[in-house]
Amino acid sequence: MRCTVIGAGAWGTALANLLAENEHEVRLWAFEPDVAAAINRQHENPRFFANVPLHPALVGTSDMAEALAGSEMVVFVPPSHALRAVAAQSAAHLPAGVPLVVATKGIDRERLCLMTDVVAAECPGRPIVALSGPSFALEVALHLPTALVAACEDLEVAALVQKAISTSGFRVYTQRDVIGVELGGALKNVMAVATGIADGLELGNNARAALITRGLAEMTRLGVHLGADAATFAGLAGLGDLVLTCTGALSRNRAVGLEIGRGASLGDVLQGRETVAEGVVTTESAKALADREGVEMPIVHAVHRVLFERQPPRWALVELMTRDLKAERA
């Protein structure tokens, strides 16, 4: 197929390269002209994905019309805060009926909706698939075994995406629970910041395991409240992605928490970073969504207090540990 990937960060570049290796005709749209030029001249993305050789047939461009002309599948991968503007920019150039794959993970800060909802609002009349799961971009580029989920209410469309992207080392499953798959991918980033903070405080393996487990409970609680299937959170887009992001050395969100746990301020941690740690942005939107829906999410609230209300991380831990005692499944 002729495929377009919108967003040339590390994850977008890895997906575009994977599609090119699958012998699709792929154009990768980059907001930054220097990124598109480097992809075409050097077959690399030194700004966002350094030292990773890219398929020579992969074409970079900063022209949205050129990127989307004749496309048969479009994958959106910009940062969550930029998705709405980028999707709106693409709308006039999208071919009719083309499947839209959303690989961005997050919750819209203004309207507190999912990333597929953002794309559906800006690019109506096209089938939309959520792509999520445990996947560090570098490991995908190195052809290390990876498994993801493509979720769409129309399983035929999900299967089309599954077939287009899957390789012998990159396995894609399908299902219908778009809400669960998206929330799992978004909320796990907040939990990764939390576990990073705990690791920075040197609280031990017990604390990390407790945060991951109770974090999963919070993710499931909000998801079920919003109509997701609880079983989804035990799968790749829930538990799988949560464990990877909370424990993996390549996790940007865990790295942010780690520095904050060691005493750095959020401003100091984020200063000069080229890449986005989605957990910081998602902490604000997740807290707002939980408050709006009346769903209890104590870890999300604790991370919010540390990141945005200047609460010392140890105080946040004390508040978590001294909450009223209750049953595990309450």
C-alpha positions as CSV (number, residue, x, y, z in Angstrom):
1,M,0.0,0.0,0.0
2,R,0.9,3.7,-0.2
3,C,1.1,4.7,3.5
4,T,1.7,8.0,5.3
5,V,3.0,8.4,8.8
6,I,2.3,11.8,10.3
7,G,4.9,12.7,13.0
8,A,8.6,12.0,12.8
9,G,9.5,11.5,16.4
10,A,11.2,8.3,17.5
11,W,7.9,6.2,17.5
12,G,6.6,7.7,14.2
13,T,10.0,7.1,12.6
14,A,10.1,3.5,13.8
15,L,6.6,2.8,12.5
16,A,7.4,4.4,9.1
17,N,10.6,2.4,8.8
18,L,8.7,-0.8,9.7
19,L,6.1,-0.2,7.0
20,A,8.9,0.5,4.5
21,E,10.6,-2.7,5.4
22,N,7.2,-4.4,4.7
23,E,7.6,-3.1,1.1
24,H,4.9,-0.5,1.4
25,E,5.4,2.9,-0.3
26,V,5.9,5.1,2.8
27,R,6.1,8.9,3.3
28,L,6.9,10.3,6.7
29,W,5.7,13.8,7.4
30,A,7.9,15.8,9.7
31,F,7.0,19.2,11.2
32,E,10.7,20.1,11.1
33,P,12.1,20.5,7.5
34,D,15.6,19.5,8.7
35,V,14.2,16.1,9.8
36,A,12.7,15.4,6.5
37,A,15.9,16.4,4.7
38,A,18.0,14.2,6.9
39,I,15.7,11.2,6.2
40,N,16.1,11.7,2.5
41,R,19.8,12.5,2.3
42,Q,21.2,10.4,5.2
43,H,18.5,7.8,5.7
44,E,18.6,8.8,9.4
45,N,16.6,11.0,11.8
46,P,19.5,12.4,13.9
47,R,17.3,14.9,15.7
48,F,14.8,12.4,17.2
49,F,16.1,8.9,16.5
50,A,19.9,9.2,16.3
51,N,22.2,6.4,15.1
52,V,19.3,4.3,13.7
53,P,19.7,3.5,9.9
54,L,16.4,3.9,8.0
55,H,15.1,2.0,5.0
56,P,16.4,3.8,1.8
57,A,12.9,3.8,0.3
58,L,11.4,5.8,3.2
59,V,10.6,9.3,2.0
60,G,10.6,12.3,4.3
61,T,8.6,15.5,3.6
62,S,7.3,18.6,5.4
63,D,4.6,19.1,2.8
64,M,1.3,17.7,4.1
65,A,-0.4,17.6,0.7
66,E,2.6,15.7,-0.7
67,A,2.6,13.4,2.2
68,L,-1.0,12.4,1.9
69,A,-1.5,12.3,-1.9
70,G,-2.9,8.9,-2.8
71,S,-2.4,7.5,0.6
72,E,-4.2,4.2,1.4
73,M,-3.5,4.2,5.2
74,V,-2.5,7.1,7.4
75,V,-0.8,6.7,10.8
76,F,-0.9,9.7,13.2
77,V,2.0,9.9,15.7
78,P,2.5,13.5,16.8
79,P,2.7,14.4,20.5
80,S,-0.7,14.4,22.2
81,H,-0.7,18.2,22.7
82,A,-0.1,18.7,18.9
83,L,-2.5,16.0,17.6
84,R,-5.6,18.2,17.1
85,A,-3.7,20.9,15.1
86,V,-1.9,18.4,13.0
87,A,-5.1,16.4,12.3
88,A,-6.9,19.6,11.3
89,Q,-4.0,20.5,9.0
90,S,-4.2,17.1,7.3
91,A,-8.0,17.0,6.9
92,A,-8.2,18.8,3.6
93,H,-5.6,16.5,2.0
94,L,-6.9,13.1,3.3
95,P,-8.3,10.8,0.6
96,A,-11.9,9.7,1.2
97,G,-12.5,6.6,3.3
98,V,-8.8,6.0,4.1
99,P,-8.2,4.2,7.4
100,L,-6.7,6.4,10.1
101,V,-4.4,4.8,12.6
102,V,-3.8,6.7,15.9
103,A,-0.5,5.7,17.6
104,T,-0.4,8.8,19.8
105,K,-0.9,8.1,23.5
106,G,-2.7,10.6,25.7
107,I,-5.8,12.4,26.8
108,D,-6.8,15.7,25.2
109,R,-6.2,18.4,27.8
110,E,-9.0,20.8,26.8
111,R,-11.8,18.4,26.1
112,L,-10.6,15.4,28.1
113,C,-11.3,13.0,25.2
114,L,-9.2,10.2,23.7
115,M,-6.8,10.6,20.8
116,T,-9.1,8.7,18.4
117,D,-11.9,11.1,19.4
118,V,-9.6,14.0,18.5
119,V,-8.8,12.6,15.0
120,A,-12.5,11.6,14.5
121,A,-13.6,15.2,15.2
122,E,-11.0,16.8,12.9
123,C,-11.1,14.1,10.1
124,P,-14.7,12.8,10.1
125,G,-16.1,10.1,7.9
126,R,-13.1,7.7,8.0
127,P,-12.6,4.5,10.0
128,I,-10.2,5.0,12.9
129,V,-7.9,2.4,14.6
130,A,-6.1,2.8,17.9
131,L,-2.6,1.2,17.9
132,S,-1.0,0.7,21.3
133,G,1.0,-1.7,23.4
134,P,4.5,-2.2,25.0
135,S,6.9,-0.9,22.4
136,F,10.1,1.1,22.8
137,A,10.8,2.6,19.4
138,L,14.5,1.7,19.5
139,E,13.7,-2.0,20.1
140,V,11.3,-2.0,17.2
141,A,14.0,-0.5,14.9
142,L,16.4,-3.2,16.1
143,H,13.9,-5.9,15.1
144,L,13.5,-7.2,18.7
145,P,10.3,-9.1,19.3
146,T,7.3,-6.8,19.9
147,A,3.5,-7.2,20.2
148,L,0.8,-4.6,20.0
149,V,-2.9,-4.2,19.7
150,A,-4.9,-2.6,16.9
151,A,-8.4,-1.7,18.2
152,C,-11.4,-0.7,16.1
153,E,-15.1,-1.3,16.3
154,D,-14.9,-2.6,12.8
155,L,-12.6,-5.7,13.1
156,E,-12.1,-5.8,9.3
157,V,-10.4,-2.4,9.4
158,A,-8.4,-3.5,12.5
159,A,-7.3,-6.6,10.5
160,L,-6.2,-4.5,7.6
161,V,-3.9,-2.5,9.8
162,Q,-2.8,-5.8,11.5
163,K,-1.7,-7.2,8.1
164,A,0.0,-4.1,6.9
165,I,2.2,-3.6,10.0
166,S,2.9,-7.2,11.2
167,T,6.2,-8.9,10.6
168,S,8.0,-12.0,11.9
169,G,9.2,-9.9,14.8
170,F,6.3,-7.4,15.2
171,R,3.0,-9.1,16.0
172,V,-0.2,-7.2,16.1
173,Y,-3.4,-8.4,17.7
174,T,-6.9,-7.0,17.0
175,Q,-9.9,-6.2,19.2
176,R,-12.8,-3.8,19.5
177,D,-12.2,-2.1,22.9
178,V,-10.9,1.2,21.6
179,I,-11.5,3.0,25.0
180,G,-9.6,0.4,27.0
181,V,-6.7,0.3,24.6
182,E,-6.4,4.0,24.5
183,L,-6.7,4.6,28.2
184,G,-4.2,1.9,28.9
185,G,-1.7,3.5,26.6
186,A,-2.3,7.0,28.1
187,L,-2.5,6.3,31.9
188,K,0.5,3.9,32.1
189,N,2.7,7.0,31.4
190,V,1.5,8.6,34.6
191,M,2.2,5.4,36.6
192,A,5.7,5.3,35.0
193,V,6.4,8.8,36.4
194,A,5.2,7.5,39.8
195,T,7.4,4.5,39.8
196,G,10.3,6.6,38.6
197,I,9.8,8.9,41.6
198,A,9.8,5.9,43.9
199,D,13.0,4.6,42.4
200,G,14.6,8.0,42.7
201,L,13.7,7.9,46.4
202,E,15.3,4.5,46.6
203,L,12.1,3.0,48.1
204,G,12.9,-0.5,46.9
205,N,11.3,-3.3,44.8
206,N,8.3,-3.7,47.1
207,A,7.2,-0.1,46.5
208,R,7.6,-0.4,42.7
209,A,5.5,-3.6,42.6
210,A,2.8,-1.9,44.7
211,L,2.7,1.1,42.5
212,I,2.4,-0.9,39.3
213,T,-0.3,-3.1,40.8
214,R,-2.4,-0.3,42.3
215,G,-1.8,1.8,39.3
216,L,-3.3,-0.9,37.2
217,A,-6.3,-0.9,39.5
218,E,-6.7,2.8,39.0
219,M,-6.5,2.5,35.2
220,T,-9.1,-0.3,35.2
221,R,-11.4,1.6,37.5
222,L,-11.5,4.7,35.2
223,G,-11.7,2.6,32.1
224,V,-14.6,0.5,33.2
225,H,-16.4,3.7,34.4
226,L,-16.0,5.1,30.8
227,G,-17.2,1.9,29.1
228,A,-14.1,-0.1,28.6
229,D,-13.8,-3.9,29.1
230,A,-11.8,-4.7,32.3
231,A,-10.1,-7.5,30.5
232,T,-8.3,-5.1,28.2
233,F,-6.3,-3.8,31.1
234,A,-4.9,-7.3,31.7
235,G,-3.6,-7.4,28.1
236,L,-0.9,-5.8,26.0
237,A,-2.3,-2.3,26.0
238,G,-2.8,-2.3,29.8
239,L,-0.5,-4.5,31.9
240,G,2.0,-5.1,29.1
241,D,2.6,-1.4,28.4
242,L,2.4,-0.6,32.1
243,V,5.2,-3.0,33.1
244,L,7.4,-2.0,30.2
245,T,7.1,1.8,30.9
246,C,7.4,1.5,34.6
247,T,10.5,-0.7,34.6
248,G,12.3,-0.3,31.2
249,A,15.6,1.7,31.1
250,L,14.4,3.3,27.8
251,S,11.2,4.8,29.4
252,R,11.3,8.6,29.2
253,N,8.4,8.9,31.7
254,R,10.2,6.8,34.3
255,A,13.4,8.8,33.7
256,V,11.5,12.1,34.4
257,G,10.1,10.6,37.7
258,L,13.6,9.3,38.6
259,E,15.1,12.7,38.4
260,I,12.3,14.3,40.4
261,G,12.6,11.6,43.0
262,R,16.3,12.5,43.3
263,G,15.5,16.1,44.0
264,A,15.2,17.9,40.6
265,S,12.4,20.2,39.8
266,L,10.0,19.5,36.9
267,G,11.3,22.6,35.1
268,D,14.9,21.5,35.4
269,V,14.0,18.0,34.2
270,L,12.2,19.2,31.1
271,Q,14.5,22.1,30.2
272,G,16.3,21.4,26.9
273,R,14.6,18.1,26.2
274,E,13.8,17.6,22.5
275,T,11.6,14.6,23.1
276,V,8.2,14.6,24.9
277,A,7.5,12.7,28.2
278,E,3.8,12.2,27.7
279,G,3.2,11.3,31.3
280,V,3.7,14.9,32.4
281,V,1.0,16.2,30.1
282,T,-1.3,13.2,30.8
283,T,-1.1,13.7,34.6
284,E,-3.0,17.0,34.2
285,S,-5.6,15.6,31.9
286,A,-6.0,12.3,33.8
287,K,-6.6,14.1,37.1
288,A,-9.1,16.4,35.4
289,L,-10.9,13.5,33.8
290,A,-11.0,11.5,37.1
291,D,-12.3,14.5,39.0
292,R,-15.0,15.2,36.4
293,E,-16.1,11.5,36.4
294,G,-15.9,11.2,40.2
295,V,-13.4,8.2,40.0
296,E,-10.9,7.8,42.7
297,M,-7.3,7.8,41.4
298,P,-5.0,8.4,44.4
299,I,-1.7,7.7,42.5
300,V,-2.6,10.1,39.7
301,H,-3.5,12.8,42.3
302,A,-0.2,12.2,44.1
303,V,1.8,12.5,40.9
304,H,-0.1,15.7,40.1
305,R,0.8,17.2,43.5
306,V,4.4,16.4,43.1
307,L,4.7,17.7,39.5
308,F,2.4,20.8,39.6
309,E,1.8,21.6,43.3
310,R,5.4,21.4,44.5
311,Q,4.6,18.7,47.1
312,P,7.8,16.9,48.2
313,P,7.8,13.4,46.8
314,R,8.2,11.8,50.3
315,W,5.1,13.6,51.5
316,A,3.1,12.3,48.6
317,L,4.2,8.8,49.5
318,V,3.2,9.3,53.1
319,E,-0.3,10.4,52.0
320,L,-0.6,7.4,49.8
321,M,0.4,5.0,52.5
322,T,-1.8,6.5,55.2
323,R,-5.0,6.7,53.3
324,D,-8.0,4.9,55.0
325,L,-7.6,1.1,55.0
326,K,-9.9,-0.7,52.7
327,A,-10.5,-4.0,50.8
328,E,-8.2,-4.6,47.8
329,R,-11.1,-4.6,45.3
330,A,-13.1,-1.8,46.9
